Amino acid sequence: MITRIYVKNFRGITERTFNFKNGASAIQGPNEAGKTTIKEAIVFGLFGVDSYATKNPNHLIQDTATQTTVVIETDKAVFERRKKTGAPSDVKFNRLGHPQVSMTQTELTAMLGMEVEEFLSMFNVGYFMRLPEDKQKVVLAKTFQVDRASVFANMVPGYVLPKAVDLNNLKASITFCEKERRALNNSIQSLQGSLNTSREQLTRIEGMVGAQYTPEDEAKLNSLSACEELSAQYERDLTRYNHLTTEVTRKEEELKSIDAELKTLNLQLSALVAVTMPDAEKLKEIENDNQKKADAILNKKLPKPQFTALRVVDEDNCNRCGQRVIESVKARMKADADQALITFNNLEREVVTTNMALDDQLKSLSDELTKVRSQFSSRVSEFNRYSDQKNLLTSKIEANVKRMRAVQIPNLTGAPEKPQFPDGWKETLQNLRTARHAYTSVKSEKTLLTSKIEQLEKEIAEKSEQHRKISVLEETLKKLPDAELMALSHQLVVPGLNIKPKEGGIEVRDTRGIPYQSLSDGRKMKADLALSALFQSKHKRAPHFYFVDNADLVDRFEGFPSGQVFLAEVKDDLKEVQIISL
């Protein structure tokens, strides 16, 4: 039940709140005062469209504003929708006692359990009868929960639907069937063309089979094929014999090469056998003898002489005793000192000369020892180098001996004997094979064409069956809405009305048999209200409130359906809309 509607900048109303009670409410006011605005507000608040299901309805925003707000409060929840000019609307929802949440229209539609066309057919009295017949069928099918799959199964028992066909989207499914049918038709025509061509080719070659090749030719061909096999075997044997001959020659040459290499290696090894290791003891004796000679020379070296200067008196008195010293004594003392210095210098030169000669002898001994040691080291290195060469030569000799032992000379028997064949047998064999190939080709072509024709006939039969089935499906889908109407005809029971399905839609008459289009406005309105009540009684998620526009055209309403009914009436004596509970 709707308890309150708040609108701001909506159609002709700047801002106003409408309060309602359960049962029937009269919405009275002059024309253009805002009676229909309440209906538009309810539809807009729940689905974001106007009462004609127009999407993104910018015309609902007041001319002087750029945004409108509609709040619908029921006894269980509150819906608040806002919309700016040129932009999609957004809606918020909250159950009483719970926080407000934003929702998409898809989520809200799922929560309400119906599409806008279903809602308008139930809420907006008279809307259903203004719908095109195809939309009437959709609303009826959804409202009365017709099991479309069961209706389809009754129309074509046992038919298995393709995956691309969705019974809930008939338009797309019918389009798919049309495309499939055209594609199959084109495919069948193409296959039929190929079939006709193949049949013409088969007729053309049927007279050629067996004209150029006889059983005698086949026997001769087999005989000459045996000759060919013997010839091929001879060629293989000859090739193998020549290969063995070549292999024997190569092995013999290999043995000669190995033998020559062994001789060369043995000669080189013999030349190295005479090389011996130098005697280290002899070197030790030479070193000891050299050391003895050096020691003897060192013993001959003279020590460095020590010079003691004689006393010379230069003063007149002796600095020891103080007595006067005569000149002759002073001269004699000086001459003795000079002679002692000369003697020392001569001795010193003799010592230096002697020691230098001895040092030369020591150096000569050292150089001689160094030379001997160098010669010994060179001979040791030469011996080691020759030893390595000996080891290498020995390894090579052993390796060549192994190679020689590993060489196996194959046994060579006599050359194969060439068989004798008839003259010109190769040409005859080739001609027979050519004739047989032509025969086989024609025969194979006939077999292939026969198989191709059978395959094409099979494919055409399969495609034709598919074409028949898709055609049946297409026609069935087109007739399905009418079949659904027939399936729910027993449910279309409205007091005072006679509703019957017909091809393309439904037919509504009153109890007097007068068609709906010929009824007065008041009787039409009562019929519309009865239809809306029927729809709400059958829908699982029905809103249980109705809006009747121009209700003043009806003298009186009797037997209002349960729920909330809004009766919009024109009252020119009023200045604005007023709500009166009835």
C-alpha positions in Angstrom: 0.0 0.0 0.0 1.3 3.5 -0.9 1.1 5.8 2.1 2.9 8.9 0.8 4.2 10.4 -2.4 6.6 13.3 -2.5 7.4 15.1 -5.7 9.7 18.0 -6.4 10.1 19.8 -9.8 8.0 17.1 -11.3 5.8 18.0 -14.3 3.6 20.9 -13.2 4.3 20.6 -9.5 7.2 22.5 -7.8 7.0 20.6 -4.5 4.2 18.7 -2.8 3.5 15.7 -0.6 0.4 13.5 -1.1 -0.8 11.1 1.7 -3.0 8.1 1.1 -4.9 5.5 3.0 -5.9 2.0 2.0 -9.0 1.4 -0.1 -10.3 3.8 -2.7 -9.1 7.4 -2.9 -10.5 10.1 -5.1 -7.9 12.5 -6.6 -9.9 15.5 -7.5 -8.9 18.7 -9.2 -9.2 20.9 -12.4 -7.6 19.9 -15.7 -3.7 20.2 -15.7 -3.7 20.5 -11.9 -1.6 17.4 -11.4 -4.0 14.4 -11.0 -2.2 12.4 -13.7 1.1 13.6 -12.2 0.5 11.2 -9.3 0.2 8.3 -11.7 3.4 9.4 -13.6 5.2 9.8 -10.2 4.4 6.2 -9.2 5.5 4.8 -12.6 8.6 7.0 -12.6 9.6 6.2 -9.0 9.4 2.5 -9.5 10.7 2.0 -13.1 12.3 5.4 -14.2 9.9 5.7 -17.2 6.6 7.6 -17.9 3.2 6.0 -18.1 3.9 5.1 -21.7 7.1 3.2 -20.8 9.2 5.9 -22.4 12.8 5.5 -21.3 14.9 8.5 -20.0 11.8 10.8 -19.8 13.3 14.3 -19.6 9.9 15.8 -20.2 8.9 14.9 -16.6 11.3 17.4 -15.2 9.7 20.8 -14.6 10.6 23.3 -17.3 12.2 25.7 -14.8 14.3 23.0 -13.1 17.2 20.8 -14.1 16.5 18.0 -11.6 13.4 16.2 -10.3 12.9 14.0 -7.2 10.1 11.5 -6.5 9.8 9.6 -3.2 7.2 6.8 -2.9 6.6 5.5 0.6 4.7 2.2 1.2 3.8 0.4 4.3 6.9 -1.7 3.9 9.6 0.3 2.0 10.6 3.7 0.6 11.7 4.3 -3.0 13.6 7.6 -3.8 14.5 8.4 -7.5 16.3 11.5 -8.8 17.0 12.5 -12.4 18.9 15.3 -14.0 18.1 16.6 -17.4 19.8 14.5 -20.1 21.2 11.9 -17.6 19.8 8.5 -16.5 17.9 8.5 -13.2 19.3 6.8 -10.1 17.2 5.1 -7.4 17.7 4.4 -3.7 15.7 1.9 -1.7 15.3 1.0 2.0 13.0 -1.2 3.9 11.5 0.4 7.0 14.0 0.2 9.8 16.9 -0.6 7.4 19.6 1.7 5.9 19.1 3.1 2.5 21.0 1.5 -0.5 21.5 2.4 -4.1 20.1 0.0 -6.7 20.3 -0.3 -10.5 17.0 -0.5 -12.4 17.8 -4.1 -13.3 18.1 -5.0 -9.6 14.9 -3.1 -8.7 12.9 -4.7 -11.6 14.1 -8.1 -10.4 13.0 -7.3 -6.8 9.6 -6.1 -8.0 9.2 -9.3 -10.0 7.9 -7.7 -13.2 8.7 -5.7 -16.2 7.2 -2.2 -16.7 4.7 -3.4 -19.4 3.3 -6.0 -16.9 3.1 -3.3 -14.1 1.4 -0.8 -16.3 -1.2 -3.4 -17.5 -2.1 -4.0 -13.8 -1.7 -0.6 -12.3 -2.7 1.8 -15.1 -6.3 0.9 -15.8 -6.9 0.8 -19.6 -3.2 0.6 -20.6 -3.4 -3.1 -21.6 -6.1 -2.6 -24.2 -4.1 0.2 -25.8 -1.0 -2.1 -26.3 -0.2 -3.6 -29.7 -1.3 -7.2 -30.0 2.2 -8.6 -29.9 2.9 -6.9 -26.6 -0.5 -7.9 -25.3 0.5 -11.6 -25.9 3.8 -11.0 -24.0 2.0 -9.4 -21.0 -0.6 -12.2 -20.9 2.1 -14.9 -21.1 4.2 -13.4 -18.3 1.2 -12.5 -16.1 -0.5 -15.9 -16.3 2.9 -17.7 -16.1 2.2 -19.7 -19.2 4.7 -22.6 -19.5 5.9 -21.7 -23.0 8.1 -24.9 -23.2 5.0 -27.1 -22.5 3.0 -25.2 -25.2 5.8 -25.6 -27.7 6.1 -29.4 -26.8 2.4 -29.9 -27.4 2.7 -28.1 -30.8 5.6 -30.2 -32.0 6.0 -33.3 -29.8 9.6 -34.6 -29.5 11.2 -31.6 -31.2 14.7 -30.9 -29.7 15.4 -27.1 -29.7 18.8 -25.9 -31.0 21.0 -24.2 -28.4 20.7 -20.8 -30.2 16.9 -20.8 -29.9 15.5 -19.2 -26.7 11.7 -19.5 -26.3 11.8 -16.4 -24.0 13.2 -14.3 -26.9 11.0 -15.2 -29.9 12.1 -12.4 -32.1 15.7 -13.3 -32.0 14.9 -17.0 -32.3 12.7 -16.5 -35.4 15.5 -14.4 -36.9 17.9 -17.2 -36.2 15.6 -19.7 -37.9 15.2 -17.5 -41.0 19.0 -17.2 -41.3 19.4 -20.9 -40.8 16.7 -21.7 -43.4 18.2 -19.4 -46.0 21.7 -20.8 -45.3 20.4 -24.4 -45.6 18.6 -23.6 -48.8 21.8 -22.1 -50.4 23.7 -25.1 -49.2 21.2 -27.5 -50.7 21.3 -25.7 -54.1 25.1 -25.7 -54.1 25.2 -29.5 -53.3 22.6 -30.2 -56.0 24.8 -28.4 -58.5 27.8 -30.5 -57.5 25.6 -33.6 -57.7 24.5 -32.8 -61.2 28.1 -32.2 -62.3 29.4 -35.4 -60.8 26.6 -37.4 -62.5 27.6 -36.0 -65.9 31.2 -36.9 -65.2 30.3 -40.4 -64.3 28.2 -40.9 -67.5 31.2 -39.7 -69.5 33.8 -42.1 -68.1 31.6 -45.2 -67.7 32.2 -46.2 -71.4 36.0 -45.9 -70.9 36.5 -48.6 -68.2 38.2 -51.8 -69.5 38.7 -50.6 -73.1 42.6 -50.5 -73.0 43.6 -53.3 -70.7 43.0 -57.1 -70.8 43.6 -60.0 -68.5 46.4 -61.2 -70.8 48.1 -57.9 -70.3 47.8 -58.4 -66.6 49.5 -61.9 -66.8 52.3 -60.5 -68.9 52.7 -57.6 -66.6 53.1 -60.0 -63.6 55.7 -62.0 -65.5 57.8 -59.0 -66.5 57.4 -57.6 -62.9 59.2 -60.8 -61.8 62.0 -60.1 -64.2 62.2 -56.6 -62.9 62.5 -58.0 -59.4 65.4 -60.4 -60.5 67.1 -57.5 -62.2 66.8 -55.4 -59.1 68.1 -58.2 -56.9 71.1 -58.6 -59.2 71.8 -54.8 -59.0 71.6 -55.1 -55.2 73.9 -58.0 -55.1 76.4 -56.3 -57.5 76.3 -53.2 -55.4 77.0 -55.2 -52.3 79.9 -57.1 -54.0 81.4 -53.8 -55.2 81.0 -52.4 -51.8 82.8 -55.4 -50.2 85.6 -55.2 -52.8 86.1 -51.5 -51.9 86.0 -52.4 -48.2 88.7 -55.1 -48.6 90.9 -52.7 -50.5 90.4 -50.0 -47.9 91.1 -52.4 -45.0 94.3 -53.7 -46.6 95.5 -50.1 -47.2 94.7 -49.3 -43.6 96.8 -52.3 -42.4 99.7 -51.1 -44.6 99.5 -47.6 -43.2 99.4 -48.9 -39.7 102.5 -51.2 -40.3 104.5 -48.3 -41.9 103.6 -46.1 -38.9 104.7 -48.8 -36.5 108.1 -49.1 -38.2 108.7 -45.4 -38.0 107.7 -45.3 -34.4 110.0 -48.2 -33.5 112.9 -46.5 -35.2 112.3 -43.3 -33.3 112.0 -45.3 -30.0 115.4 -47.0 -30.7 117.1 -43.7 -31.2 115.9 -42.6 -27.8 117.0 -45.7 -25.8 120.7 -44.5 -25.8 119.8 -41.4 -23.9 120.6 -42.0 -20.2 120.1 -40.0 -17.0 123.3 -38.0 -15.9 125.3 -39.2 -12.9 124.4 -37.1 -9.8 127.2 -38.7 -7.7 129.7 -37.4 -10.2 128.3 -34.0 -9.9 128.6 -34.3 -6.1 132.3 -35.2 -6.4 133.0 -32.2 -8.7 131.2 -30.0 -6.2 133.2 -31.4 -3.3 136.5 -31.0 -5.2 135.6 -27.5 -6.1 134.8 -26.7 -2.4 138.2 -28.1 -1.3 140.0 -25.9 -3.9 138.0 -22.9 -2.7 138.9 -23.6 0.9 142.6 -23.8 0.1 142.4 -20.5 -1.7 140.6 -18.9 1.2 143.3 -20.1 3.6 145.9 -18.3 1.4 144.2 -15.0 1.7 146.1 -12.4 3.8 144.6 -10.4 6.6 144.4 -6.7 6.3 147.5 -5.1 7.9 147.1 -2.7 11.0 149.0 0.6 11.0 150.5 2.1 14.1 151.8 5.6 13.7 155.1 6.6 15.3 155.3 9.6 17.7 156.5 12.9 16.2 157.5 15.9 18.2 156.8 19.3 16.7 157.3 21.5 19.8 160.6 22.5 21.3 159.9 20.8 24.7 158.6 17.3 25.2 155.0 17.2 26.2 155.7 14.3 28.5 158.8 15.1 30.4 159.1 18.8 29.6 162.8 18.6 28.5 164.0 20.5 25.5 164.2 18.5 22.3 166.9 19.2 19.9 166.3 19.6 16.1 168.2 16.5 15.0 166.2 14.3 17.3 163.0 15.9 15.9 164.2 15.3 12.4 165.2 11.7 13.1 161.8 11.0 14.7 160.0 12.4 11.7 162.1 10.4 9.2 161.3 7.2 11.1 157.6 7.9 11.1 157.6 8.6 7.3 159.5 5.4 6.7 157.0 3.4 8.8 154.1 4.8 6.8 155.8 3.9 3.4 156.4 0.4 4.6 152.7 0.0 5.7 151.5 1.3 2.4 153.7 -1.1 0.5 152.5 -4.0 2.7 148.9 -3.0 2.3 149.2 -3.0 -1.5 150.8 -6.4 -1.5 148.0 -7.8 0.6 145.3 -6.3 -1.6 147.1 -7.6 -4.8 147.5 -11.1 -3.3 143.8 -11.2 -2.1 142.5 -10.0 -5.5 144.4 -12.7 -7.3 142.9 -15.3 -4.9 139.4 -13.8 -5.4 139.8 -14.2 -9.1 140.7 -17.9 -8.6 137.6 -18.3 -6.3 135.4 -16.7 -9.0 136.9 -19.0 -11.7 136.1 -22.0 -9.5 132.5 -20.7 -9.0 132.0 -20.1 -12.7 133.3 -23.5 -13.5 131.0 -25.1 -10.9 128.0 -23.1 -12.3 128.8 -24.3 -15.8 129.0 -27.9 -14.6 125.7 -27.6 -12.8 124.0 -26.0 -15.8 125.3 -28.7 -18.1 123.9 -31.3 -15.6 120.5 -29.6 -15.4 120.3 -29.4 -19.2 121.1 -33.1 -19.5 118.4 -33.9 -16.9 115.9 -31.8 -18.8 116.9 -33.5 -22.1 116.5 -36.9 -20.5 113.1 -36.0 -19.1 112.0 -34.7 -22.6 113.3 -37.9 -24.2 111.5 -40.0 -21.6 108.2 -38.2 -22.4 108.8 -38.9 -26.1 109.6 -42.5 -25.3 106.3 -42.8 -23.4 104.3 -41.1 -26.2 105.9 -43.3 -28.8 105.2 -46.4 -26.7 101.5 -45.4 -26.4 101.3 -44.8 -30.1 102.8 -48.1 -30.8 100.4 -49.9 -28.5 97.4 -48.0 -30.0 98.5 -48.9 -33.6 98.9 -52.6 -32.5 95.3 -52.5 -31.2 94.1 -50.8 -34.5 95.9 -53.5 -36.5 94.2 -56.3 -34.4 90.8 -54.6 -34.8 90.9 -54.5 -38.6 88.7 -57.2 -39.9 89.0 -57.9 -43.6 85.6 -59.3 -44.9 85.4 -62.5 -46.8 85.1 -61.8 -50.5 83.3 -64.4 -52.6 82.8 -64.5 -56.4 80.9 -61.7 -58.2 77.1 -62.3 -58.8 76.0 -63.8 -62.1 73.9 -61.5 -64.3 70.5 -63.1 -65.2 69.2 -63.1 -68.8 66.0 -61.4 -69.8 63.9 -61.1 -73.0 64.8 -58.3 -75.4 63.0 -55.0 -74.9 61.4 -56.2 -71.7 61.8 -52.9 -69.9 59.9 -51.0 -72.6 57.2 -53.6 -72.7 56.9 -53.5 -68.9 56.7 -49.7 -69.0 54.0 -49.7 -71.6 51.9 -52.3 -69.7 52.2 -50.3 -66.6 51.1 -47.1 -68.4 48.1 -49.0 -69.7 47.3 -50.4 -66.3 47.7 -47.0 -64.7 45.2 -45.5 -67.2 42.8 -48.3 -66.5 43.2 -48.0 -62.7 42.8 -44.2 -62.9 39.6 -44.5 -64.8 38.3 -47.2 -62.5 39.4 -45.2 -59.4 37.8 -42.1 -60.8 34.6 -43.9 -61.3 34.7 -45.3 -57.8 35.5 -41.8 -56.4 32.7 -40.3 -58.4 30.2 -43.0 -57.3 31.3 -42.4 -53.7 31.0 -38.6 -54.1 27.5 -38.9 -55.6 26.4 -41.1 -52.7 27.9 -38.6 -50.2 26.3 -35.7 -52.0 22.9 -37.4 -52.0 23.3 -38.2 -48.3 24.3 -34.6 -47.5 21.4 -33.2 -49.6 19.0 -35.6 -47.7 20.4 -34.5 -44.4 20.3 -30.8 -45.3 16.7 -31.2 -46.6 15.7 -32.8 -43.3 17.4 -29.9 -41.4 15.6 -27.4 -43.7 12.3 -29.1 -43.0 12.9 -29.1 -39.3 14.0 -25.5 -39.1 11.0 -24.4 -41.3 8.7 -26.3 -38.9 10.4 -24.6 -36.0 10.1 -21.1 -37.6 6.4 -21.6 -38.3 5.9 -23.0 -34.8 7.7 -20.0 -33.1 5.6 -17.6 -35.1 2.4 -19.3 -34.0 3.5 -19.8 -30.4 2.0 -16.6 -29.0 -1.4 -17.5 -30.4 -1.0 -21.0 -29.0 -0.2 -19.5 -25.6 -3.3 -17.5 -25.7 -5.3 -20.6 -26.5 -3.6 -22.3 -23.6 -4.7 -19.7 -21.1 -8.2 -19.1 -22.5 -9.8 -20.9 -19.5 -8.1 -18.4 -17.2 -9.4 -15.3 -18.9 -12.6 -15.1 -16.8 -13.8 -11.6 -15.9 -17.3 -10.9 -14.5 -19.3 -8.9 -17.0 -16.8 -9.6 -19.8 -16.4 -12.3 -22.4 -12.7 -12.7 -23.3 -11.6 -15.1 -26.1 -8.3 -15.6 -27.8 -8.2 -15.0 -31.5 -5.6 -15.1 -34.2 -3.2 -12.2 -33.6 -4.5 -11.2 -30.1 -7.6 -11.4 -27.9 -11.2 -10.3 -28.3 -13.1 -8.5 -25.5 -16.9 -8.2 -25.4 -19.4 -7.4 -22.7 -22.2 -9.7 -21.7 -24.4 -8.2 -24.4 -21.8 -9.2 -27.1 -20.8 -5.6 -27.8 -17.0 -5.5 -28.7 -14.7 -3.5 -26.5 -14.1 -0.8 -29.1 -17.8 -0.1 -29.4 -18.4 0.3 -25.6 -19.0 3.6 -24.0 -16.1 5.3 -22.2 -17.7 4.4 -18.8 -18.2 0.7 -19.8 -14.7 0.6 -21.3 -13.3 1.9 -18.0 -15.1 -0.7 -16.0 -13.9 -3.4 -18.3 -10.3 -2.1 -18.0 -10.5 -2.1 -14.2 -11.8 -5.7 -14.3 -8.9 -6.7 -16.6 -6.4 -5.0 -14.3 -7.9 -6.8 -11.3 -7.7 -10.1 -13.2 -4.1 -9.6 -14.0 -3.3 -8.7 -10.4 -5.1 -11.7 -9.1 -3.0 -14.0 -11.4 0.4 -12.3 -10.9 2.6 -13.7 -8.1 4.1 -10.2 -7.3 1.1 -8.0 -8.0 1.3 -4.4 -6.6 -2.4 -4.4 -5.5 -3.0 -0.7 -6.3 -4.8 0.7 -9.4 -5.0 4.1 -11.0 -8.2 5.1 -12.9 -7.8 8.2 -15.1 -11.0 10.2 -15.9 -13.0 8.2 -13.3 -15.7 11.0 -13.5 -16.8 9.4 -16.8 -18.3 6.5 -14.8 -21.6 7.0 -13.0 -20.6 4.7 -10.2 -18.0 2.0 -9.4 -19.2 -1.2 -7.7 -17.2 -4.0 -6.3 -13.7 -2.4 -6.2 -10.9 -5.0 -6.2 -9.0 -5.5 -3.0 -6.1 -3.1 -2.5 -5.7 0.5 -3.2 -7.6 2.3 -6.0 -6.8 5.9 -7.2 -9.7 7.5 -9.0 -8.7 10.7 -10.8 -11.7 13.0 -11.3 -12.0 16.4 -12.9 -13.4 19.1 -10.6 -13.3 22.5 -12.2 -14.5 24.3 -9.1 -11.3 23.3 -7.3 -8.0 25.3 -7.6 -5.6 22.4 -6.9 -5.6 18.6 -6.4 -7.2 17.2 -3.3 -7.2 13.6 -2.0 -10.5 12.2 -0.6 -10.7 8.8 1.0 -13.8 7.0 -0.1 
